[in-house]
Each structure stands twice: as C-alpha cells, then as structure tokens.
Amino acid sequence: MLFMRDKVLSLLGLAARGKNLVSGEFASEKAVKEGRASLVIVAQDASDNTKKLFTNCCKFYNTPIYIYSDKESLGRAIGREMRASVAVTDHGIAAGIIKNLEES
C-alpha cells in the first residue's frame, strides 16, 4: 500500500514538472469545465463541500475523480503548499495514475 501511494504521488510530481497538472480548487474546477482534465484527485482531508463540488462537477463532465491522500502530501508531491485538489491534464499520465489507484 505504501509503495502504491508513493507511485501515485511520484506520478503527480512528474505531471507537475511537465506542466500537465493544475492545482487548487479554482484551477482544477476550471480545467474540468473546459474539458482539459483527464483526472481529478481530491484530498481525503478536504472539506465535505469541496468533495461534493468536485464529485458533482466531475460526474457532470464525465471526468474520473478519486479521493486520495491528504492535502499536505498532495502539495508536497507537486512542490507546492497544501493542496485540496489537483487535476491532471495529460491522458497518458492520468491513465498511469488511475492504474496505480485501482491496484491499491
């Protein structure tokens, strides 16, 4: 389980370095609504309102969403402060992350 978590967070870091990821609630929501998001990850310790907002938004726009990790780990993985949500904009990286999330 710990290895899988590291793999997912590593792939998020890779996406961030390649400019294939947006972070923060506003930017993530915007990416989903513009159809640029291939995957959304919301932190487990995000507020219930944030989880509900992204769950509804992603369902409407048919974007995969996962509740995963915590705000501090998500932020650290992408080289930022705490982040409640991130959206991956590259299909290949998103597919790799989803594969790892499904295995864990």
N, C-alpha and C positions, 0 to 999 in steps of 0.2 A: 504494500500500500504506500509506504513512504517513497519507494522508488518511482511509482507512478506519479505521485504528487510532484516530485522533483522534475520528472519528464514534462509534465503539463506546464509547470511554471517555467521550465527552460525554453519550451517552445513559444510561450508567451513573450519571453525576453528576446528570443530570436525574431519574432514578428515585430516587436517594438523597434529593435535595431534596424530592421529592414523597412521601417515606415509602413508596415502593414497592420497597424493596430492603432486604435484611438481609445483614450481612456477618459473616465469621468462620466457622470450621468448625462450631461447635456450633449457632449460629443458622441457618446455611444448611442443615445436615442436618435440623434440626427442621422448617424450612419445607417441605422436600421430603417428609418423612414425614407432615406434616399436610396435604399436598396444596395448599399455598399457593404453592409455587414454580412459576413458568412457565418459568424458565430458570436454569441454574446455570453460572457461569463460574469455572474453577479456573485459577490462575496456572501458567504453564509451569514456573516455578522452585519450585513447591510440592513437597513430598516425594512420593516414589512411593507411600507409604502413603495420603496424602491423596488423590492422584489415583485410586487403586484404590478407596478408600472411596466417593468421590463417583460414580465410574463405575458401581460395583455398585449403589449406592443409587438413582441416577437411572434406571438400566436397570430395576430392580425396580418403581419408582414411575412409570415412563414419563414422565420429565421430560427435556427436552433439556439436554445438557451440552456445553460447549466448553472446551477447554484453550486459554487465550489470555493474552497479555501477560505481565507479571511482577508480583510481589507489591507492589512499590513503586508501579508505575503504577496498579494497581487501587486501592490505598489512596488515592493522590493524587487519582484521578478522583472518589472519593466523599467526599473531605475528611477522611480518616482516616489512621491509621498504615498500615503494610504489611498487606495482606490476602491470604490464600492462596485464599479463596473468597468469592463473593458469589452471592446468589440474588435474582432479580428476581421480584416478586410481582404485577406488573401485566401482563396478557396483551398489551395494545397496545404497551407499551414493549418487552416481550420479543420480540414479533414484529418490531419495527423493528430491534432489536439482531441478531436471528437473520438478518434480510435482509442487513444490513451484513456480518455474519460470513461468510455464504455467498458474497457478492460478492468478498471479499478473498482 
